[in-house]
Every structure is written in C-alpha cells, then in structure tokens.
C-alpha cells in the first residue's frame, strides 16, 4: 500500500503533462488552420466568390475556436501582454460607446471597428503557447515549401495582362501602377500589400535559417536555397515597392544579426546573399523581362520619386496628433468593412486619412488615440527588444528578423483598415517570436514542465 502511495504522484503528474501536451498540439493545429486560411482566403474570394465579402472572415473561425479553447483549458499567458490586451480592449469599448451616444456612431460601424481593433489581439496571448520548437520548425518549413509554388504563380502573373483571370482581384481586375497592361503581383492574396507582408516574412525565415548552424535548421539546404532564390525573384518581378523595401530591411537586419553573432559563417552567408543579387536580377530578367522593366520604370519615375519623400515623412510622423479632437470621428469609420454596400466604398475608408496611425487618431480622438498608439508602438518596440535578447542569449536570429518586420507594420502598416489580412499576419509572426522566449530550442525533453501555461507566466 505504501509503495502505491509513493508512486501515485509521479503517475498523476505524467498524466497531467500528457494532457497539457495534447492541448498544446490542438492549439497548434488551430494556429496552422489560421495560417492556411490567411494565405488562401484571398484566392477563395477573388477567384471563386469575388462579390461575397463574408469570406474575409474565414480565418476568424479557427481563431475564435482557439480563444474559446484557451478559456476552457486555461491555456493562455498571464502576462503584461495579457494585461495590455485587456486594458486596451476596455478603453476602446468605452470610447466606442461614448461615440454612439455623443455623435450617433452607428452600432454596425462600432461592431466592425471593435472587431478590427480588438478581435486579433488575443492571438498574442494564446498562440505563443503552441509554438514550441517543433511548432516553430513546422511554421518555417511550411512557409518555405509554399513559397515554391507561390513563386511560379507570381511569375505567371507577371506575364499575364491586368485583365487576365490569374491577376483577378475582388475588383475583377489586377492592380495597376505599372506601364503597359501589367498588374502588380499578389499571389494567392487579393491585395498586393497583403502578399508583400507574407513574402517578406518568408524571406526573413529564409535568412534566419541561413544564419543558424545546419543542425539547428528546420529545412534541408536544397529547400532553403530554392525558397531563398524564389523569394528574391518574386520580389524582383512583383512590381511592388513595398516588397522591395521589406526585402531590403531583411537583408540589413540579417547583416546586423550576423555581426552580433560574431561568427564567421553567418557573415559569409550574408555576404554570399549580397553577391547573389546580380544573378537573381539576371534570372528575373530572363523569366519576366517586361515586368522587370516596368518595375524599374516605376521605381525611377520622377513623379513617384517626388511623391515618395513627403509620403514617407508623413508616415513616420503619423503618431503625432494633427488636431485636438477628444471625441473622434467614430471607431470603425476608417475600416473597409464599415462601408460595404455604399457607393465608392473603397474610397470611403480614406475619408479620414490614408495612413493608418493618423486615421486611428481621427477615429478615436486625441486622448484614446494617443493611448492606442502608445500601446501599439510599445508592443512593437518590446518585441524588437525581446528579439535582441533572444539573439544575444539564445543565438537565434529568427525573432529579430521577424520582429523588425512586425515593427514596420506596427509603425507604418495598415493594421486596422484590413486587419483580417494584415494584423493576422503580424500577430502570427509575433506569436513565433514570443514562443521562442517560452520554449528555448532543445530544452523541451529535459524540461517538459514548459508545456504548462501556468509555469510560463503564472
């Protein structure tokens, strides 16, 4: 009897650990379900159901299930991040209700606005607990594998006219901005900036894989090389300046990470990638000479050059309030979905401002808007600082490469107007970064207690 009692606690602890592992694995499946829907919702919308707006919410299904599951199992972090999500949600809800009373903000617009501002935030406190070392490696592999057919699709789009089915969007035609009858590439997404975000994240994962030793990589060298070349070719033939700018950021941060690691091989890798660029341009020219020339013309056009300077300056200073308005125009007034069914619905989202931070200031009013921007910027900066810590102490470059891209979206990106495709991608990447903190590489077997959420942040 005493022997049974003596061995009972370890059995119970092992059963409890196994249960938590199963819960974690289910959460990881929901994470990947969200990822796949983010990548292919645009394809469903633009090629199958171009007039049906409801399909924009497809990725919300696994996200909502993940939230309910996390509440039921307690599988979410109790951290400053959770406190910030809760506080911001409460403040935005109160401000929206004040606007309903004071300026007759329609309840439909408020509901859509709250969805775009709040619904995706809990991803930051739920999904990181699914991204242990195995989960992060799966995420890297799937992105690099998917990039291969996506590259072929983009090359095909670069050869087709703007009116071709392959370049179709929900507006039933491709995105212009290029000389001739050409469309900027959007891959499976229905807007070029959504694709640019995804492509930059893939390139960041590629760069991170090159910087770590071969035994720590999630992929083999053949897939890594093919996906890296594919990402660079896609950037060259996309016709999208955002893709080019984000790729340049990844290259610069890759060099910084290589120098911080103070190892010869990472430095040689970054130098090799720079030396590879002329060959990439040659390959892109052979694959799609017309698109490359059109892209070059767009980059060197005098009007575009003159317009870029003031536009970039305005985006960088967008967090500064332009006028004193304590109430705001209404939470949700600057989101696309709030104007569905109206004449010129797409342009209606720009009535307040085209740039995201000034538009959110206009929507929320100077006080709540400043509070929102402060938390938004603080989160982006916090992720970068966390990633620097992980680079120095864990020698893992992936978080820094991803977090700088996340910060670029937090600072100048469009997280609220089209949050279904922008915030989701940023928060999936942020979950990867935070998961790296929770689950260090090669420590899960020796410290299985890390699968317990309460031991991460109790």
N, C-alpha and C positions, 0 to 999 in steps of 0.2 A: 504494500500500500504506500509506504514511504517512497519507494522507487518511482511509482506512478506520479506521485505528487511532485517529486523532484524534477521529473521530465516534462510535466504538463506546461509550464510557462514557455519553454522554447518552442513547443509544438504550436501553441496559440500564437506566439509571435510570428512564426513562419507562415501560418495561415493568414495572419493579418497582412504580412508583407506580400504574399501572393495575391491577396485581394486588391491591394493598392497597385500592384503591377498590372493586373487586369484592367483596373480603372484607368490607369495611365495609358495603356495601349488603346483603349476605346477612345480616349480623348485625342490621342494621336491620329486615329482614323478620322475623327471629325475635323482635325486640323487639315489633313490632306484632302478631305472632301471639300472643305472651304477653298483650298488652293486650286483644285481642279476646276471648280465652278468659277472662280475668279478668272482663270485663264480662258475658259471656253464659253462663258456666258455671252461674251461679245459675239462669238461665232453663231451661237443659237439665235441671238437677236437679229444680227444683220443678214444672215444667210437663210434663216428658216422663218423667223417671226419678226420681220423688221418693224412692224407697226404696233407690236404688243409691248408696252412699257413695263408690264408686271414682271417680265423675265429678268429685269435688272435686279430683282430681289432674290434670285435663286440661291446665291451664296449665303443669304441670311438664314436659310433653313438649317444647315449644319451648325452655324454659329449659335443660333437660338437653342438648338438641342444641346450644344456644349455648355451653354450658360445654365440651362436647367439641370443638366447632369452634374455640373460643378456645385450648384447649390445643394443638390440632393446628397452628394458624397462628401462635400467639404473640400473638394479638390481645386482650391484656388488659393492664391497667396494672400497672407495678411501682412501687408507691407505699406510703405509710404505711397507706392504706386496705387494701391487699392484705395487708400485714404484720398489721394488726389482725384481719382476717378469718381468716387462718391461725392466729394465736395463740389467738384465742377458740375456734375450732373444735377445736384440740388440747386446750385446757383442758377444754372441755365433754365431749369424748370420754373423757378420762381420768377425770373426775369420774363420768360415767355408768358406766364400767367398775368403778370403786370401789364404786358403789352396787349394782351387780349382785352383787358379792362380799360386801359388808358387810350389805346389807338385803334381799337377794334380789329386787332390782328385775327384773321380767320383761323379757326381751330384746325382746319386741314393743313394750312401752311405751317402752323406751330408743330403739329404732329410730324410732318415731314422734316421740319428743321431739327426737332429733337432727335429724330432717327439719324439724320446725317451727322449731327454733332456728338451724340451720346452712344448710339447702339453699338458701335465697333470698339469703343474704349475698353470694355471688359476683356477683350481679346488679350490685352496686356497682362492681365492677372490670372487668366485661365490657361491659355495655350502654352506659355513657357514651361508649365509643369509637365507637359507631354514631350518636350524637346530635350530628352536626354541625348547622350552621344549617338545612340543608334538612330533616334529620330532625326537628329541634325544631319547625319550622313545620308539618310534616305532623302531628305529635302535637297541636299546638294546633288545627289545622283539623278533624281527625277528632273530637276531643273536643267542639268547638263544634257540629259537624254532628250528632253523635249525640245531643247534648242536646236537639235539637228534637223528635224522636220520643219521647225519654225523658220530656220534659215532658208530652206528650199522654198517654203511658201512665200517668204519675203522676196526672194529672187524672182519668183513667178509674178508677184505683184508689181515688181519694178519694171517688168517687160510689158505688162498689160496697160490698157488705157484707163483713164479715170472712170469711164463708164462701164468697164468690164465687171462681170459678176464677182470675180475674185477680189476686186477692190471695193465692192459694195459696202456701204455702211447703213446705219438706220435711216440716213437721209437719202438712201438709194443711189448714191454716187460716192466716188472716192474723195479724199481730201486733197485740195489743190495747193497753191503756193509755189508750184514749180512751172518752169517754162514748158510749153507744149502740152499735149494731152496726157499728162502723167499725174499719178497720185502718190502722195507720201504713204509709205508702208505702215500697216497697222497690225499685221499678223492675224491672229485669231481675235484680237480686240476690235471694238468698234470705234475706237478713237486713238489717234496717233500717240498722244501723251500717255495713255494707259500702257500701250506697248513699249514706249520708251522707258517707263519705270521698270517694267518686267525685264527688258533687255539689259538694263544697267545692273539690276540685281543678279542676273545670270553671270554677267561679266565679272562682277565683284566676287561671286563664288568661285569662278574660274581662277581669278587672281589669287584668292586665298588658298586655293588648292596648290597652286604653283609654289607658294611661299612656305608651305609646311613640308616636312620630310615625307618621302614616299610612303613609309609605313603608316603614317597618320592620315593619308588621303582617303577620301570616300570613293574615289574612282580610279580606274586604271589610266595609264599615261595616254593611250590611244584615244579614249573618250575625252579626256581633258584637253588634249591638243585639238581634236576635231571641234569641240564645243567652243574653245577659245577663238579659233580661226573663224568659226561660224558667227560668233558674236561680233567680231570685228568687221567681217564682211557685211553683216546685217546693218551695223552702224553706218557703214560707208554708203550702202545703197538704199537706206531708209528714206533719205530726203528730209529727215527731221533733225533740226538743230539741237533739240533737247537731248536726243540720243547721243549726238556727238559731244555735247557738253558734259553729260553724265559719264560717258566713257573716259573723257579726259580727267575728270575728278577721280575715277577709279585708278587710272594709271598713276596719278600724282600721289594718292594715298597709298597705293601699292609700293611706290618708291620710299615713302616715309616709313611704312611698316617694315620694309626690307632693311632700311638703315637702323631702325630701332632694334631689330632682332640681332644686329651685329654679327651676322653670319655671311660667309662669302657666297654660298649657293643662292640664297634669296636675292642678293644684289645682282648676281649674274643672271638670274631669271628675269628680273625687271629690265635689265639691260637688253637681254635677248628679245623680250617683247617689243621694246622700242625699235630694235633692229629689224623686227619682223614687219613693222608697219608699212615700209615701202612695198614689200611683197604682197601684203594684204591689199594695198591700193591697186597694184597691178592685177591681182586676181579679181578684185571688184570691177576693174575696168574691162576685163575680158568677159566677165559674167553679165555685166549690165552697164555698158559704156554710156548709153543715152541717159540713164538715171544719174550716173556719177557726174556727168557734165551738167545736167540740170541742177543737181545739188550744189556743185561748185558755183554755178551762176547765182544761185540763191544766196550762198554764203558771201559772195563778192559784190552783190547788187548794192549800189550806192544808197538807195532808199532804205534797204534793210539794215545796212551798217549804221546810217544816221539814226534810224529808229531804235536800234538795239541799246545804245548808250543810255538815253533817258529812261527807257523801259526797265533796264537792269537796275538803274539807280532808284527808280520808284519802287521796284520790288524789294530792294534791300532796305529801304526806309519805310516799308509798308506798315510796320508795327507802331509808327508814330501817329497819334490821332490827328485827323485833318480838320476836325471841327468839334466843338463842345455840344454834345447831344446826349443827355443822360438816359433817355428812353430808347432811342434807336428806331430804325425803320421796321423792325419786326424780325424775330428769329425765324429763319427759313425763307425769307424773301429773296435771298440770293442763291437758292438751290434750284437745280434744273427741274426736279420733280414737282416743285411747288407750282410750276406754270404749265404743267401738262394740260393739253386741251385748249390753251389760249393761242391767239394769233401771235406769230413770231415768238413762240415760247422759248426758243433757244436764246434769242437776243434779250429776252426779259431778265435772264439771270445776270446780265451785265448792266442793268439799270443802275445798280448801286456802284459797282466797281468791277473791273475785270480781274484784278489781282485779289488773291484770297484774303490776306490779312486785313487790308483796308475794307474789303467787303464785310468781313465778320465784325469789324469795328462799327461799320454803318448799321449792320443788323442788330447788334447787341447794345449799342450805346457805349459811351466812353468809359464808364466805370466797369461794367460787366465785360465789355470788350477787352479792356486792358487786362483784367483778371484772366480772361480766357487766353489771351496772347501770352501773358506771363507764364501760365502753366504749360502752354503748348511749347514755348521756347525752352522753358526749364526742362521739360521732358526730353527734348531733342539734345540739349547740352548734356543732360545727365547720362543719356545713352552713349554719347561720344566719350565722356569721362570714364564711364564704366568700361568701354571698349579699350581705352588706353591702358587701364588697369589689367584687363584680360590679356592684352598684347604683351605687357611687360612681365606679368607674373605667371601667366599660363602659356605664353608664347603662341597665342592663337590669333592670327591676323584677320580671320573671317569677321568677327564682330566689328572691328574698326572700319573695314571696307563697307560693311552694310550700314553701320550707324551714321557714317558721313552722308551716305545717300539718303537715309531716313531724315537726317537733319536738313538736307536740301529740300525735301518735300515739306517738312515742318515749317521751314523758313519762307520758301517761295512757292511751294507746291499748292495744289488745289485740293485740300483735304476735306472741304465741306461741300463744295458745289456738286461734286461727283464722288462722294465718299464711298459708294459701293465698289468702285474700281480703284480709287486712289488710297483712301485710308486703309482699306483691307490689305492692299499690298504692303504698305508701310508697316502695318501692325503685325502682319505675318513675319516680316523680316525682323521687327523689333522683338517678337517672341523668340526667334532664333538667338538673338543677342542675349536676352535675359536668361534663356535656357542654358546658355554657355556658362553663366555665373552659377546657376543652381546645380548643374551636372558637369563637373570637370571631366575631361577626357580620361578614359581608362581607370576610373575610380569606382565605377558602379558595382563591380563584383566585390571589391573589398569593403565598400560602404553601401550596402543595399538599403540602409535606412533613408537614403536620399530620395527614395520613391514616396516617402511620407510627406505630404504637403506641410504638415504642422512642424516638421523639422527643418523646412526651408525658411519659412517666415512665420513663426507662431505668434 
